[in-house]
Amino acid sequence: MFNHAPDGYDCPFCRLAAGGEDELTAQHDIVLRRERTLAFVASRWWPNNQGHVLVVPTTHHENLYDLPPAAGHAVHDVVREVAIAMRSTYNCQGISTRQHNEPAGYQDAWHYHVHVFPRYPDDNLYNTRHLREPATATQREPYVQRLLSYFAQQQASQ
């Protein structure tokens, strides 16, 4: 429908879902995997909102227009789980989510995804740009571990 991925697009989120990695995201960044979705600590960070998570469907859908209802429901169920986990483990005072479609909508990865941001008083999220350099695996690791521990505890209590 309203697609912008170039011919031969090598989707990083599909690669991650299939067990692959790249220089920005690795399997050890994944904090939650469900049948239709996965969630991982993103390497692109904002100055005051570090450790934000991306939630993606495991099948390729470029944007909201292409997203089947079942995939959308699955993604948003995981967005909720991640938001609760983040609120419980990051010492943040709130959560924001964002989702972008098409270049004019600020989409720059051609696979549907939802950002889940930890929020803090006066963090200025919407008036700042992401950091120039991606977060390293070492920088992401504490956030990954917090979320993995939370989900492990949730699983154990069920």
Buried (B, 14 or more C-beta within 10 A) or exposed (E): EEEBBEEEBEBBBBBBBEEEEEEBBBEBBBBBBBEBBBBBBBBBBBEBBBBBBBBBBBBBBBBBEBBEEEBBEBBBBBBBBBBEBBBBBBEBEEBBBEBBBBEEEEBEBBBBBBBBBBBBEEBEBEEEEBEEEBBEBEBBBEBBBBBBEBBEEBEEEE
